């Protein structure tokens, strides 16, 4: 295995445990330690015989001898230092929990992907052979079909309102401090029972007690997985629990008496097998290397792969674990102050928000808009929290994006509210092209445009929308009435330009003829569906596509700017997502499955392989390369989805290639 020279950032008790582990590892040498003060670095360095003792974390990261860093700061500080370590080219082992929420975990993983370094969350028990043995027993059917799991990790620390375990600013509470252990084990064993590396719960419910500082002091959660596998997990910082883990199967149970810290200094660990009709059996697992030494060796073993293999924590495993912990906290009403919109959610790396110098974004212009507009638009309709929204919006802007699309009805107004707080907190309203929509059926009437627009602008904390769309059309209302009210708001400065979403050619033409006759402004932008895949059935009632030849000719002739939704056909072109025999996603089947679309998929896959890009990049490039201005909306739910979508901007398609992809040649 690779020999690694380690540095440690943050010199508390857990750092001491890891330093001792490195001493006993087969691959590691501790060469530097970093603290926020010279005296603490000196004391730690003296204790472990380390010559390089830095009074700042930055100095340690600048040390070229250090190849890998163990980050042992309090977890609210993890994101900043993981990102900075990745930027410094260091391989990273970060103490759990990786951060305080899933959004932070996404951002850290994006940083390690961007800088091509190893990264693992330090659940040390996952690296121990006892955990591998438990997985093997479950996979081998030692107790038959797995039906229920039970685990806990809790202790009674008294109460100290300003201490790490109880303070909001320090990420206090049992769920994050130790609740991640039984959750991660339950997900691991449920996955083993289902034939996978891990599984994420379909349902999370919980009860708990919040102490006076607002963090959880004790709590239980119930996780429901596929095939009705149920897990009960408990945690707390003001109550002691048995801190064991049990697998209940159809033919017995497996008990792990010491699941979380097995054989800390090396030696013997035990799993108890209680098989129905047989005497209990003790299975002994011997390890010569101490627990934290095994963890250090795991990093070295998988350094070239950049992430560890199961049962150690892979990136997706970490993301799933953090998402489950978020859901546990949500179920008991526990939100950190820094996660609330009105609290000015900070950037994850702690720096002012700015575009990256190496971004690949392209820009265009829309008639009437006096600032360049990113060719790709961020759809703001699926952000579950302020933390998630800020992570997604920050990354989009850092990647060069400045156009954001939302609507009055999205999330009952919550999506507009989140975007409004983000623009205010980041101070970016002037550089953002803000797209707002209103008058969705059954409220598609002129007076509803007015009332909803006022409410939308209040939520968005701005006095105008750069682009406003009527979300639907209402054929029972004369088109002139809509044009009149839209002009009123334009003249009042509440909207800059306007158009229709899901409007037919006939009604657009009728609206613009009316506008011209009456010396008013007409529709200059549209937002129908447009994608390489033909929309077989409307995604939502009243939706219209502009993908057909007649609508394309109209757009080319009029040169109207199109901002199409579902520009990537809602994932139809993702690798492995759509196949004639794969029909579990009923909406995907209903809206996009057809013989001609599968022919397009085959051609997309062929071209993607030739170009060395993902199929979704070809599909999105098809929209971007049309002979009329397009600004496709994308709706990534994760930072990975955003990252893998944007390379489409660098794919250029000729007119012949566009026709070939669309089965027209």
C-alpha positions as CSV (number, residue, x, y, z in Angstrom):
1,X,0.0,0.0,0.0
2,X,1.0,3.6,-0.5
3,X,3.1,5.1,2.3
4,X,1.5,8.4,3.4
5,X,2.9,11.4,5.3
6,X,0.1,12.8,7.4
7,X,-0.7,16.2,8.9
8,X,-3.4,16.8,11.5
9,X,-5.6,19.9,11.6
10,X,-7.3,20.5,14.9
11,X,-5.6,19.0,18.0
12,X,-8.4,17.8,20.3
13,X,-8.9,14.4,21.9
14,X,-10.0,12.6,18.6
15,X,-6.8,13.9,17.0
16,X,-4.8,12.2,19.7
17,X,-6.6,8.9,19.0
18,X,-5.8,9.2,15.4
19,X,-2.2,10.2,16.0
20,X,-1.8,7.0,18.1
21,X,-3.4,5.1,15.3
22,X,-1.0,6.4,12.7
23,X,1.9,5.3,15.0
24,X,0.5,1.7,14.8
25,X,-0.5,1.8,11.1
26,X,1.3,0.0,8.4
27,X,1.4,2.9,6.0
28,X,1.3,6.2,7.8
29,X,3.8,8.7,9.3
30,X,2.7,11.8,11.2
31,X,5.0,14.6,10.0
32,X,3.1,17.8,10.9
33,X,0.4,19.2,13.2
34,X,-1.6,22.4,12.9
35,X,-3.4,24.4,15.6
36,X,-4.7,27.9,16.0
37,X,-2.0,28.6,18.6
38,X,1.7,27.8,18.7
39,X,1.6,26.5,22.3
40,X,-1.1,23.9,21.6
41,X,0.8,22.7,18.5
42,X,4.0,22.4,20.5
43,X,2.4,20.4,23.2
44,X,0.8,18.0,20.7
45,X,4.0,17.8,18.7
46,X,6.0,17.0,21.8
47,X,3.6,14.3,22.9
48,X,3.8,12.5,19.5
49,X,7.4,13.4,18.5
50,X,6.3,15.5,15.6
51,X,8.9,18.1,14.5
52,X,6.6,20.4,12.4
53,X,4.3,22.3,14.6
54,X,2.3,25.0,12.9
55,X,0.3,27.8,14.6
56,X,-2.2,27.9,11.7
57,X,-4.0,25.5,9.5
58,X,-2.9,27.4,6.4
59,X,0.7,26.8,7.2
60,X,0.2,23.1,7.5
61,X,-1.6,23.0,4.2
62,X,1.3,24.9,2.6
63,X,3.8,22.2,3.7
64,X,4.7,20.2,0.6
65,X,5.8,17.2,2.6
66,X,2.3,16.7,3.9
67,X,0.5,14.3,1.5
68,X,-2.7,13.7,3.5
69,X,-4.5,15.6,6.2
70,X,-6.8,14.4,9.0
71,X,-9.3,17.2,9.8
72,X,-10.4,17.0,13.4
73,X,-11.9,20.5,14.0
74,X,-15.4,20.9,15.3
75,X,-17.7,19.8,12.5
76,X,-19.1,23.3,11.6
77,X,-15.5,24.1,10.5
78,X,-15.1,20.9,8.4
79,X,-16.4,22.4,5.1
80,X,-14.0,25.3,5.0
81,X,-10.9,23.2,5.7
82,X,-11.9,20.3,3.5
83,X,-12.3,22.7,0.6
84,X,-9.0,24.4,1.4
85,X,-7.2,21.1,1.8
86,X,-8.5,20.0,-1.6
87,X,-7.4,23.2,-3.1
88,X,-3.9,22.6,-1.6
89,X,-3.9,19.1,-3.3
90,X,-4.0,17.2,0.0
91,X,-5.7,13.9,0.4
92,X,-8.4,14.1,3.1
93,X,-9.7,12.1,6.0
94,X,-12.3,14.2,7.7
95,X,-13.8,13.4,11.1
96,X,-17.5,12.7,11.2
97,X,-19.9,14.2,10.8
98,X,-18.7,15.6,7.6
99,X,-20.6,18.8,8.2
100,X,-23.9,19.9,9.7
101,X,-26.1,19.0,6.7
102,X,-26.3,17.4,3.3
103,X,-25.7,20.6,1.4
104,X,-22.3,21.1,3.0
105,X,-21.4,17.5,2.2
106,X,-22.2,18.0,-1.5
107,X,-20.0,21.1,-1.6
108,X,-17.0,19.3,-0.1
109,X,-17.3,16.4,-2.5
110,X,-17.5,18.8,-5.4
111,X,-14.3,20.3,-4.2
112,X,-12.4,17.0,-4.0
113,X,-13.7,16.1,-7.5
114,X,-12.5,19.4,-8.9
115,X,-9.1,19.0,-7.4
116,X,-8.7,15.2,-7.8
117,X,-7.9,14.2,-4.3
118,X,-8.9,11.3,-2.0
119,X,-11.7,12.0,0.5
120,X,-13.3,9.9,3.2
121,X,-15.5,10.6,6.2
122,X,-13.9,9.1,9.3
123,X,-16.4,6.6,10.6
124,X,-13.5,4.4,11.8
125,X,-15.7,1.5,12.7
126,X,-16.5,1.1,9.0
127,X,-12.9,0.2,8.3
128,X,-12.6,-2.5,11.0
129,X,-12.8,-6.2,10.0
130,X,-15.6,-6.6,12.5
131,X,-17.9,-4.5,10.3
132,X,-16.9,-6.5,7.2
133,X,-17.6,-9.7,9.1
134,X,-21.1,-8.5,10.0
135,X,-21.8,-7.6,6.4
136,X,-20.6,-11.0,5.3
137,X,-22.9,-12.8,7.8
138,X,-25.9,-10.8,6.6
139,X,-25.1,-11.4,2.9
140,X,-24.6,-15.2,3.6
141,X,-28.1,-15.4,5.2
142,X,-26.8,-16.3,8.7
143,X,-30.1,-15.3,10.3
144,X,-32.3,-15.6,7.2
145,X,-34.2,-12.7,5.9
146,X,-33.3,-9.4,7.6
147,X,-36.4,-7.8,9.1
148,X,-35.4,-5.3,11.7
149,X,-32.3,-3.5,12.9
150,X,-31.7,-1.8,16.3
151,X,-28.8,0.3,17.4
152,X,-27.9,3.2,19.6
153,X,-25.0,5.5,20.6
154,X,-25.6,7.9,23.4
155,X,-24.0,9.1,26.6
156,X,-24.8,11.5,29.5
157,X,-22.6,14.6,29.4
158,X,-24.6,16.6,31.8
159,X,-25.3,20.1,30.4
160,X,-23.1,23.0,29.4
161,X,-24.9,25.6,27.3
162,X,-21.7,26.9,25.8
163,X,-20.0,23.5,25.3
164,X,-19.5,21.8,22.0
165,X,-22.3,19.3,22.6
166,X,-25.0,21.8,23.3
167,X,-24.1,25.0,21.5
168,X,-25.9,25.8,18.2
169,X,-22.8,27.5,16.7
170,X,-20.7,24.4,17.4
171,X,-23.1,22.0,15.7
172,X,-24.3,20.5,19.0
173,X,-26.8,17.7,19.7
174,X,-26.7,14.0,19.7
175,X,-27.9,13.3,16.2
176,X,-24.8,14.9,14.6
177,X,-22.3,14.0,17.3
178,X,-23.0,10.2,17.6
179,X,-26.4,9.5,15.9
180,X,-24.6,9.1,12.6
181,X,-23.1,5.8,13.9
182,X,-26.3,3.8,14.2
183,X,-27.8,5.5,11.1
184,X,-24.7,4.6,9.0
185,X,-24.7,1.0,10.3
186,X,-28.4,0.6,9.7
187,X,-28.0,1.9,6.1
188,X,-25.0,-0.4,5.6
189,X,-26.7,-3.6,6.9
190,X,-30.0,-2.8,5.1
191,X,-27.9,-2.4,2.0
192,X,-26.2,-5.8,2.6
193,X,-29.6,-7.4,3.0
194,X,-30.7,-5.9,-0.3
195,X,-27.5,-6.9,-2.2
196,X,-26.0,-3.4,-2.2
197,X,-23.2,-1.5,-0.5
198,X,-25.7,0.6,1.4
199,X,-29.4,1.6,1.3
200,X,-31.1,4.9,2.0
201,X,-34.4,4.8,3.9
202,X,-37.6,5.4,2.1
203,X,-39.2,6.9,5.2
204,X,-37.8,8.6,8.3
205,X,-39.9,9.4,11.4
206,X,-38.6,10.4,14.8
207,X,-39.4,11.8,18.3
208,X,-37.0,13.6,20.6
209,X,-36.3,16.2,23.2
210,X,-34.7,19.6,22.4
211,X,-32.9,21.2,25.3
212,X,-32.9,24.9,26.1
213,X,-30.2,25.7,23.5
214,X,-32.4,24.2,20.8
215,X,-30.3,21.1,20.0
216,X,-31.4,17.5,20.5
217,X,-30.5,16.0,23.8
218,X,-32.1,12.6,23.2
219,X,-34.0,11.1,20.3
220,X,-35.1,8.0,18.6
221,X,-35.7,7.6,14.9
222,X,-37.4,4.8,12.8
223,X,-36.1,4.2,9.3
224,X,-38.0,2.2,6.8
225,X,-36.1,0.6,3.9
226,X,-37.1,-1.4,0.8
227,X,-38.7,-4.8,1.5
228,X,-40.1,-3.5,4.8
229,X,-36.7,-3.6,6.6
230,X,-37.2,-1.4,9.7
231,X,-34.5,0.1,11.8
232,X,-34.8,1.8,15.2
233,X,-31.9,4.1,16.1
234,X,-31.3,6.1,19.2
235,X,-28.9,8.8,20.3
236,X,-28.4,11.4,23.0
237,X,-26.0,13.5,24.9
238,X,-27.9,13.5,28.2
239,X,-28.8,9.9,28.5
240,X,-26.8,6.7,28.4
241,X,-27.9,3.8,26.2
242,X,-26.6,0.3,25.6
243,X,-24.6,1.4,22.5
244,X,-25.0,-2.0,20.7
245,X,-26.3,-3.0,17.3
246,X,-28.6,-5.9,16.6
247,X,-29.8,-7.5,13.4
248,X,-33.1,-9.4,13.7
249,X,-33.8,-11.9,11.0
250,X,-36.3,-14.6,10.2
251,X,-34.0,-17.3,11.6
252,X,-32.4,-15.5,14.6
253,X,-30.4,-12.5,15.5
254,X,-26.9,-11.1,15.4
255,X,-25.7,-8.9,18.3
256,X,-22.6,-6.7,18.1
257,X,-21.8,-5.7,21.7
258,X,-19.2,-3.0,20.7
259,X,-20.0,-1.9,17.2
260,X,-18.6,1.7,17.3
261,X,-15.2,1.3,18.9
262,X,-14.1,-2.3,18.2
263,X,-10.7,-3.2,19.6
264,X,-9.4,0.4,19.8
265,X,-5.8,-0.7,20.4
266,X,-6.0,-3.9,18.3
267,X,-6.8,-7.4,19.4
268,X,-10.1,-9.2,19.8
269,X,-13.6,-8.1,18.9
270,X,-16.7,-10.3,19.1
271,X,-20.0,-10.8,17.2
272,X,-22.7,-12.9,18.8
273,X,-24.7,-15.1,16.5
274,X,-28.1,-16.4,17.9
275,X,-29.5,-18.8,15.3
276,X,-32.9,-20.2,16.0
277,X,-32.6,-23.8,17.3
278,X,-28.9,-23.6,18.0
279,X,-26.7,-22.5,20.9
280,X,-25.4,-18.9,20.7
281,X,-22.1,-18.7,18.9
282,X,-19.3,-16.1,19.5
283,X,-17.4,-15.1,16.5
284,X,-14.0,-13.6,17.3
285,X,-12.3,-11.1,15.0
286,X,-8.6,-10.4,15.6
287,X,-6.8,-7.3,14.3
288,X,-3.2,-6.6,14.9
289,X,-3.4,-3.0,13.9
290,X,-5.3,-0.5,16.2
291,X,-8.6,0.8,15.1
292,X,-7.5,4.3,13.9
293,X,-4.4,2.7,12.3
294,X,-6.7,0.5,10.2
295,X,-8.5,3.7,9.2
296,X,-5.3,5.4,8.1
297,X,-4.3,2.2,6.2
298,X,-7.7,2.3,4.5
299,X,-6.9,5.7,3.1
300,X,-3.6,4.5,1.8
301,X,-5.2,1.4,0.2
302,X,-7.7,3.4,-1.8
303,X,-5.7,6.5,-2.5
304,X,-5.6,6.0,-6.2
305,X,-9.3,5.4,-6.5
306,X,-9.9,8.7,-4.6
307,X,-12.6,7.1,-2.4
308,X,-12.9,4.0,-0.4
309,X,-14.9,0.8,-1.1
310,X,-17.6,-0.6,1.2
311,X,-17.9,-1.1,4.1
312,X,-15.8,2.1,4.5
313,X,-17.5,5.3,3.6
314,X,-17.7,6.2,-0.1
315,X,-18.8,9.6,-1.2
316,X,-22.4,8.5,-2.0
317,X,-22.6,6.7,1.3
318,X,-21.6,9.9,3.1
319,X,-24.2,11.9,1.1
320,X,-26.9,9.4,2.0
321,X,-26.0,9.4,5.6
322,X,-26.1,13.2,5.9
323,X,-29.4,13.3,4.1
324,X,-30.8,10.8,6.6
325,X,-29.5,12.8,9.5
326,X,-31.1,16.0,8.0
327,X,-34.4,14.1,7.8
328,X,-34.1,12.9,11.4
329,X,-33.5,16.5,12.6
330,X,-36.4,17.7,10.5
331,X,-38.7,15.1,12.0
332,X,-38.1,16.5,15.5
333,X,-38.2,20.2,14.5
334,X,-34.4,20.8,14.9
335,X,-32.9,23.4,12.6
336,X,-29.7,25.2,13.3
337,X,-29.9,28.9,13.5
338,X,-27.4,29.3,10.7
339,X,-29.7,27.2,8.4
340,X,-32.6,29.5,8.6
341,X,-33.2,31.9,5.7
342,X,-33.3,35.1,7.9
343,X,-29.9,34.2,9.5
344,X,-27.8,35.0,6.4
345,X,-26.7,31.4,5.6
346,X,-22.9,31.7,5.0
347,X,-21.1,30.4,2.0
348,X,-19.9,26.9,2.6
349,X,-16.2,27.8,2.2
350,X,-16.5,30.9,4.2
351,X,-15.4,33.2,1.4
352,X,-17.2,35.9,-0.5
353,X,-19.2,34.5,-3.4
354,X,-17.6,35.1,-6.8
355,X,-17.4,33.5,-10.3
356,X,-14.5,31.1,-10.8
357,X,-11.9,32.4,-13.2
358,X,-12.0,29.1,-15.1
359,X,-15.7,28.9,-15.6
360,X,-17.1,27.8,-19.0
361,X,-20.4,29.6,-19.0
362,X,-21.6,31.2,-22.2
363,X,-23.9,34.2,-22.4
364,X,-26.5,35.6,-24.7
365,X,-28.9,38.6,-24.8
366,X,-32.6,38.7,-24.5
367,X,-34.4,41.6,-26.1
368,X,-35.1,44.3,-23.5
369,X,-32.7,42.9,-20.9
370,X,-29.7,45.1,-20.4
371,X,-27.3,42.6,-19.0
372,X,-25.7,39.4,-20.4
373,X,-27.7,36.3,-19.5
374,X,-26.2,32.9,-18.9
375,X,-27.2,30.4,-21.7
376,X,-28.2,27.9,-19.0
377,X,-30.9,28.9,-16.5
378,X,-31.2,27.5,-12.9
379,X,-34.7,26.3,-12.2
380,X,-35.6,27.1,-8.6
381,X,-38.4,24.7,-7.9
382,X,-36.9,21.8,-5.9
383,X,-34.8,23.3,-3.1
384,X,-35.8,21.8,0.2
385,X,-34.1,24.1,2.6
386,X,-32.2,27.4,2.7
387,X,-28.9,25.4,3.1
388,X,-29.7,23.4,0.0
389,X,-30.8,26.4,-2.0
390,X,-27.7,28.4,-1.0
391,X,-25.4,25.6,-2.0
392,X,-27.0,25.1,-5.4
393,X,-27.3,28.8,-6.2
394,X,-23.8,29.6,-5.0
395,X,-22.3,26.9,-7.2
396,X,-24.3,28.0,-10.2
397,X,-23.1,31.6,-9.8
398,X,-19.5,30.4,-9.2
399,X,-19.8,28.4,-12.5
400,X,-20.8,31.6,-14.3
401,X,-24.6,31.3,-14.1
402,X,-26.7,34.4,-13.5
403,X,-30.3,33.5,-14.7
404,X,-32.7,32.0,-12.2
405,X,-36.3,30.9,-12.9
406,X,-39.0,30.4,-10.3
407,X,-42.8,30.8,-10.0
408,X,-45.6,31.9,-7.7
409,X,-46.9,28.3,-7.2
410,X,-43.5,26.5,-6.6
411,X,-43.5,25.1,-3.1
412,X,-46.5,27.2,-2.1
413,X,-44.2,30.3,-2.4
414,X,-41.3,28.8,-0.5
415,X,-39.0,28.6,-3.6
416,X,-39.5,32.3,-4.2
417,X,-38.8,33.0,-0.6
418,X,-35.5,31.0,-0.6
419,X,-34.3,32.7,-3.8
420,X,-35.2,36.1,-2.4
421,X,-33.2,35.6,0.8
422,X,-30.3,34.2,-1.2
423,X,-30.2,37.3,-3.5
424,X,-30.4,39.6,-0.5
425,X,-27.7,37.7,1.6
426,X,-25.3,37.6,-1.3
427,X,-26.0,41.1,-2.6
428,X,-26.3,39.8,-6.2
429,X,-29.8,41.1,-7.3
430,X,-28.3,43.5,-9.9
431,X,-26.3,40.9,-11.7
432,X,-29.1,38.2,-11.6
433,X,-31.6,37.8,-14.5
434,X,-34.7,37.0,-12.4
435,X,-37.4,35.1,-14.2
436,X,-40.8,34.9,-12.5
437,X,-44.0,33.2,-13.4
438,X,-47.6,33.6,-12.3
439,X,-51.3,33.0,-13.3
440,X,-51.1,29.2,-13.3
441,X,-54.4,27.4,-13.9
442,X,-57.0,27.6,-12.4
443,X,-56.0,31.2,-11.5
444,X,-55.1,32.3,-15.1
445,X,-56.9,35.6,-15.1
446,X,-55.7,39.2,-15.5
447,X,-56.5,40.2,-11.9
448,X,-54.6,37.2,-10.6
449,X,-51.5,38.3,-12.5
450,X,-51.6,41.5,-10.5
451,X,-52.2,40.0,-7.1
452,X,-49.7,37.2,-7.5
453,X,-47.0,39.5,-9.0
454,X,-47.1,41.8,-6.0
455,X,-46.9,38.8,-3.6
456,X,-44.0,37.2,-5.7
457,X,-42.0,40.4,-5.6
458,X,-42.5,40.7,-1.8
459,X,-41.2,37.1,-1.4
460,X,-38.3,37.7,-3.8
461,X,-37.4,40.9,-1.9
462,X,-37.2,42.9,-5.1
463,X,-39.1,45.6,-6.9
464,X,-39.1,43.9,-10.3
465,X,-38.7,40.8,-12.3
466,X,-36.4,41.0,-15.3
467,X,-38.6,38.4,-17.2
468,X,-42.2,37.6,-16.4
469,X,-44.1,34.6,-17.9
470,X,-47.8,33.8,-17.7
471,X,-47.5,30.2,-16.4
472,X,-50.5,29.1,-18.5
473,X,-52.9,30.5,-21.0
474,X,-56.7,30.7,-20.6
475,X,-58.5,30.5,-23.9
476,X,-61.7,31.8,-22.3
477,X,-60.0,35.2,-21.7
478,X,-59.5,37.5,-24.7
479,X,-55.8,37.8,-25.3
480,X,-55.9,41.6,-25.3
481,X,-56.9,41.6,-21.6
482,X,-53.7,39.7,-20.7
483,X,-51.5,42.1,-22.9
484,X,-53.1,45.1,-21.3
485,X,-52.4,44.1,-17.7
486,X,-48.8,42.9,-18.5
487,X,-48.1,46.3,-20.1
488,X,-49.5,48.0,-17.0
489,X,-46.9,46.2,-14.9
490,X,-44.1,46.8,-17.4
491,X,-44.9,50.6,-17.5
492,X,-44.9,50.6,-13.7
493,X,-41.4,49.0,-13.7
494,X,-42.5,45.7,-12.0
495,X,-41.5,43.6,-15.0
496,X,-39.0,44.4,-17.8
497,X,-40.1,42.0,-20.5
498,X,-42.8,39.3,-20.6
499,X,-44.1,36.3,-22.5
500,X,-45.9,33.1,-22.2
501,X,-45.1,29.6,-20.8
502,X,-47.1,26.8,-22.5
503,X,-48.6,29.1,-25.1
504,X,-49.6,28.0,-28.6
505,X,-48.3,29.7,-31.7
506,X,-51.7,31.0,-32.5
507,X,-52.2,32.7,-29.2
508,X,-48.7,34.2,-29.2
509,X,-49.3,35.7,-32.7
510,X,-52.7,37.0,-31.6
511,X,-51.2,38.6,-28.6
512,X,-48.5,40.4,-30.6
513,X,-50.9,41.5,-33.3
514,X,-53.1,43.1,-30.6
515,X,-50.1,44.7,-29.0
516,X,-49.0,46.2,-32.3
517,X,-52.4,47.6,-33.2
518,X,-52.8,49.2,-29.8
519,X,-49.2,50.6,-29.5
520,X,-48.3,48.2,-26.7
521,X,-45.5,45.8,-26.0
522,X,-46.0,42.2,-27.0
523,X,-44.5,38.9,-26.1
524,X,-40.7,38.8,-26.7
525,X,-39.9,35.6,-24.8
526,X,-41.4,32.1,-24.5
527,X,-41.0,29.2,-22.1
528,X,-42.6,26.0,-23.6
529,X,-41.0,22.6,-23.3
530,X,-38.3,22.0,-25.8
531,X,-36.0,19.0,-25.8
532,X,-34.5,16.4,-28.1
533,X,-37.0,13.8,-26.7
534,X,-40.5,14.3,-27.9
535,X,-43.0,14.8,-25.0
536,X,-45.3,11.9,-25.6
537,X,-47.8,13.0,-22.9
538,X,-47.9,16.3,-21.1
539,X,-45.9,16.2,-17.9
540,X,-48.5,18.4,-16.3
541,X,-52.0,19.3,-17.5
542,X,-51.9,22.2,-19.9
543,X,-48.2,21.9,-20.8
544,X,-47.2,22.5,-24.4
545,X,-44.0,21.7,-26.3
546,X,-42.2,23.7,-28.9
547,X,-40.1,20.8,-30.1
548,X,-42.1,20.1,-33.3
549,X,-41.1,21.3,-36.7
550,X,-43.9,23.9,-37.0
551,X,-43.0,25.6,-33.7
552,X,-39.2,25.4,-34.5
553,X,-39.9,27.2,-37.9
554,X,-41.9,29.9,-36.1
555,X,-39.2,30.5,-33.5
556,X,-36.5,30.7,-36.2
557,X,-38.5,33.1,-38.2
558,X,-39.4,35.4,-35.3
559,X,-36.2,34.9,-33.4
560,X,-38.1,34.8,-30.1
561,X,-36.0,33.9,-27.1
562,X,-37.0,30.5,-25.8
563,X,-36.3,29.4,-22.2
564,X,-37.5,25.8,-22.3
565,X,-38.3,23.7,-19.3
566,X,-37.4,20.0,-19.1
567,X,-34.7,20.7,-21.6
568,X,-33.1,17.4,-20.7
569,X,-36.4,15.5,-20.9
570,X,-36.5,15.1,-17.1
571,X,-33.5,12.7,-17.1
572,X,-34.5,10.5,-20.1
573,X,-30.9,10.7,-21.4
574,X,-29.2,10.0,-18.2
575,X,-27.0,6.8,-18.4
576,X,-29.1,3.8,-17.3
577,X,-32.2,5.9,-16.7
578,X,-34.5,4.9,-19.6
579,X,-34.8,1.5,-21.3
580,X,-37.9,-0.2,-22.8
581,X,-37.8,-2.9,-20.2
582,X,-37.2,-0.4,-17.3
583,X,-40.6,0.9,-16.3
584,X,-40.4,1.6,-12.5
585,X,-40.6,5.4,-13.1
586,X,-44.2,5.7,-14.2
587,X,-44.0,9.4,-15.1
588,X,-40.9,8.9,-17.2
589,X,-42.7,6.0,-19.0
590,X,-45.9,8.1,-19.5
591,X,-44.2,11.2,-20.8
592,X,-41.2,10.1,-22.7
593,X,-41.3,6.4,-23.7
594,X,-41.8,5.9,-27.4
595,X,-40.0,4.1,-30.2
596,X,-38.8,7.3,-31.8
597,X,-37.4,8.6,-28.5
598,X,-35.5,5.4,-27.9
599,X,-34.0,5.8,-31.4
600,X,-32.9,9.3,-30.4
601,X,-31.4,7.9,-27.2
602,X,-29.4,5.4,-29.3
603,X,-28.0,8.2,-31.5
604,X,-27.3,10.4,-28.4
605,X,-25.3,7.5,-26.8
606,X,-23.4,7.0,-30.0
607,X,-22.4,10.6,-30.4
608,X,-21.6,11.0,-26.7
609,X,-19.1,8.1,-27.0
610,X,-17.5,9.7,-30.0
611,X,-17.3,13.1,-28.3
612,X,-16.1,11.7,-24.9
613,X,-19.0,13.4,-23.0
614,X,-22.1,12.3,-21.2
615,X,-25.3,11.6,-23.2
616,X,-27.1,14.3,-21.3
617,X,-24.5,16.8,-22.6
618,X,-25.4,15.9,-26.2
619,X,-29.1,16.2,-25.3
620,X,-28.7,19.6,-23.8
621,X,-26.4,20.8,-26.6
622,X,-29.2,20.0,-29.0
623,X,-31.3,22.7,-27.3
624,X,-28.4,25.1,-27.1
625,X,-27.4,24.9,-30.7
626,X,-30.7,25.7,-32.3
627,X,-30.9,28.4,-35.0
628,X,-32.9,30.7,-32.6
629,X,-31.9,32.0,-29.2
630,X,-32.4,29.4,-26.4
631,X,-31.7,29.6,-22.7
632,X,-32.6,26.1,-21.4
633,X,-33.8,25.7,-17.9
634,X,-32.2,22.9,-15.9
635,X,-33.4,21.6,-12.5
636,X,-30.5,19.9,-10.8
637,X,-31.3,18.6,-7.4
638,X,-27.6,18.0,-6.4
639,X,-24.3,19.7,-7.1
640,X,-23.2,16.6,-9.0
641,X,-26.2,16.9,-11.4
642,X,-25.3,20.6,-12.0
643,X,-21.6,19.7,-12.6
644,X,-22.4,17.0,-15.1
645,X,-24.9,19.2,-17.0
646,X,-22.7,22.2,-17.7
647,X,-20.2,20.5,-20.1
648,X,-23.0,20.7,-22.7
649,X,-22.0,24.4,-23.2
650,X,-18.7,23.2,-24.8
651,X,-20.4,20.8,-27.3
652,X,-21.0,22.4,-30.7
653,X,-23.5,20.7,-33.1
654,X,-23.9,21.4,-36.8
655,X,-27.2,21.7,-38.5
656,X,-26.7,18.3,-40.0
657,X,-26.0,16.8,-36.6
658,X,-29.1,18.4,-35.2
659,X,-31.2,16.8,-37.9
660,X,-29.5,13.4,-37.4
661,X,-30.1,13.4,-33.7
662,X,-33.8,14.3,-34.2
663,X,-34.2,11.4,-36.8
664,X,-34.6,13.9,-39.6
665,X,-31.6,12.6,-41.5
